[in-house]
Amino acid sequence: MDGYFVETIFSGGISFAVYNDHFFPDEFKQLPTVFESYQEMELALPTMLEQLDDEPIYSNFASS
């Protein structure tokens, strides 16, 4: 597991990454913050960050 990704989770944050089979098991492809490509991440991330700027949404997302 990529240390940069997992450390944020252990610290109570939300990690974002582009899937790489050297660092992640296949199950991680299903996570909403793991993207298939940098282009997909570039398109989705601004909206995701705007949504997560709401404290209840962030807290719910970070705890799941």
Protein Blocks (a to p, Z undefined) as FASTA:
>chain_A
ZZklmmmmmnopacdddddfklpcfklmmpmkbcfbfklmmmmmmmmmmmmmpmklmmmm
mmZZ
